[in-house]
Amino acid sequence: VLLLSWAMMLSHTPVFEKDRTNTYDTAQMISDPAQPWAIFGEIDRLHELDHYTFIAKDDIELRVQLLVPKKKGLENFKPSLVLIGPGFSGESTIIGELPPVSGAIDLIPDDDDYKTLMTDKFTFTKYWKGPTDTIGISEEGRYYIVVIPNEDEMGDYVLRIGEKEDIAYSKVFGAFFSWFRIQWMYWS
């Protein structure tokens, strides 16, 4: 019953960043960007960029949010997001070279970002809320989401993607393990 209740509370499926997602070629795949995902990542080298990718097949409303755990040493860590893909026409002001046939949308923290705290209902971890937006994607193709640290800062983050809730019984099996792994990462 306890595992079932934890899985029912879980709104974003936890995923952990794979090793070295620092190029477009090594970007971590997001299987369905409409489903809710919480990607637990870390910028652990100066000037590192973490890359994630997905294939858009239909019109979607992509919700993205960046969170930073409230933890000693992360008070000044305020990363940005860049969304890159064929459905965007703008250019990024914070990332250099884009993949061919792509435009970009920058989500740069403003004065209000990273000031508001939220508590995750699954892990009970407190997070500073960073840039959040919902972007309409109507053109098919490969898209990227890049996490970019602010100057000379490193730290942990959570990239939340998607909104469509999908509480399935299959999440029960991974929920208990994920809870312990998140606690170990952010409370140790």
C-alpha positions in Angstrom: 0.0 0.0 0.0 2.8 2.4 0.9 4.6 1.8 -2.5 1.3 2.2 -4.3 0.6 5.5 -2.6 4.1 6.8 -3.4 3.6 5.9 -7.1 0.3 7.6 -7.1 1.9 10.8 -5.7 4.6 10.6 -8.4 3.7 13.1 -11.1 7.0 13.2 -12.9 8.8 9.9 -13.7 12.4 10.3 -12.3 15.2 9.8 -14.7 18.9 10.2 -13.9 21.3 12.0 -16.3 23.5 9.5 -18.1 27.3 10.1 -18.1 28.5 13.0 -20.3 25.6 14.5 -22.1 27.7 17.5 -23.1 27.3 17.5 -26.9 24.4 17.2 -29.4 25.7 13.8 -30.4 25.7 12.5 -26.8 22.4 14.1 -25.8 20.2 12.0 -23.6 17.0 10.8 -25.3 13.6 11.8 -23.9 11.2 9.1 -25.2 8.0 11.2 -25.0 8.2 14.9 -24.2 4.5 15.1 -23.5 4.8 12.7 -20.6 6.0 14.1 -17.2 9.7 13.5 -16.6 12.0 14.8 -13.9 15.6 14.5 -15.0 18.1 14.7 -12.2 21.3 16.1 -13.5 24.5 17.7 -12.4 26.8 20.3 -13.9 30.1 19.0 -12.4 32.7 20.7 -14.6 33.2 24.4 -15.4 31.4 25.6 -18.6 29.8 22.1 -19.0 26.5 22.1 -21.0 24.0 19.2 -20.5 22.1 18.2 -23.7 18.7 16.3 -23.9 16.9 15.5 -27.1 13.5 14.3 -28.3 11.7 13.7 -31.6 8.5 15.7 -32.0 6.0 13.8 -34.2 2.8 15.7 -33.5 1.8 19.2 -32.3 2.7 19.3 -28.6 2.7 21.9 -25.8 6.1 21.3 -24.2 6.2 22.4 -20.6 9.7 22.8 -19.2 10.9 23.9 -15.7 14.3 24.0 -14.1 14.7 23.4 -10.4 17.8 23.6 -8.1 17.8 21.7 -4.8 17.9 24.0 -1.7 21.3 22.8 -0.5 24.4 24.4 0.9 26.7 25.6 -1.9 24.0 26.0 -4.5 22.7 29.4 -3.5 24.3 31.1 -6.5 23.7 28.2 -9.0 21.1 29.6 -11.5 21.2 27.7 -14.7 19.4 28.7 -18.0 17.7 26.6 -20.6 17.9 26.7 -24.4 15.3 24.9 -26.5 16.6 24.2 -30.0 14.8 22.8 -33.0 13.3 23.2 -36.5 10.1 24.7 -35.2 11.9 27.8 -33.7 13.1 30.7 -35.7 15.0 32.8 -33.2 18.7 32.7 -32.4 20.2 31.9 -29.0 22.1 34.7 -27.2 23.7 32.3 -24.7 24.8 29.3 -26.8 27.0 29.3 -29.8 26.6 26.9 -32.7 23.2 25.3 -33.3 22.5 22.1 -35.2 21.6 22.6 -38.9 18.0 23.8 -39.7 17.4 24.9 -36.1 16.3 27.9 -34.3 16.4 28.5 -30.5 14.4 29.9 -27.6 16.4 31.0 -24.5 14.9 30.7 -21.0 17.2 32.9 -19.0 16.5 33.3 -15.3 15.0 36.7 -14.5 15.0 38.5 -11.1 12.1 36.4 -9.8 13.6 33.0 -10.7 15.3 31.0 -8.1 13.7 33.0 -5.3 10.6 30.9 -4.8 10.8 27.5 -2.9 8.7 24.5 -3.6 8.7 21.1 -1.9 8.5 18.0 -4.1 5.6 15.9 -3.0 7.4 12.6 -3.7 10.9 13.2 -2.3 10.0 16.0 0.2 13.1 17.8 -1.2 13.0 21.6 -1.3 13.8 23.3 -4.6 14.3 26.8 -5.9 12.1 27.3 -8.9 14.0 28.5 -12.0 12.8 29.3 -15.6 9.5 27.8 -16.5 7.6 28.0 -19.8 5.2 26.1 -22.1 6.3 26.2 -25.7 4.1 25.2 -28.6 5.8 22.8 -31.1 4.1 22.2 -34.4 6.9 21.2 -36.6 8.1 17.6 -36.7 11.8 16.8 -36.1 14.6 16.5 -33.6 14.6 19.0 -30.7 17.2 19.7 -28.0 17.0 21.1 -24.5 20.3 22.4 -23.2 21.0 23.2 -19.5 23.6 26.0 -19.3 25.1 27.0 -15.9 25.6 30.6 -14.9 29.3 31.7 -15.1 31.7 29.7 -13.0 29.0 27.8 -11.1 28.4 24.1 -10.8 25.7 22.1 -9.1 22.7 19.8 -9.2 19.4 20.5 -11.0 16.1 18.9 -12.0 14.8 19.4 -15.5 11.0 18.8 -15.4 9.5 18.2 -18.8 5.9 17.5 -19.7 2.6 17.8 -17.9 0.3 15.0 -19.1 -0.1 12.8 -16.0 0.3 9.1 -16.5 0.1 7.3 -13.2 0.7 3.6 -14.2 1.2 0.6 -12.0 4.5 0.1 -13.6 5.8 3.1 -11.8 5.3 1.3 -8.5 8.4 -0.8 -9.0 10.7 2.0 -9.7 9.3 4.5 -7.2 10.8 3.0 -4.1 14.3 2.7 -5.6 14.1 6.3 -7.1 13.1 7.7 -3.7 16.2 6.3 -2.0 18.5 7.4 -4.9 17.2 10.9 -4.8 17.6 11.1 -1.0 21.2 9.9 -1.3 22.0 12.4 -4.1 20.5 15.5 -2.4 20.7 14.8 1.3 24.2 13.4 1.5 
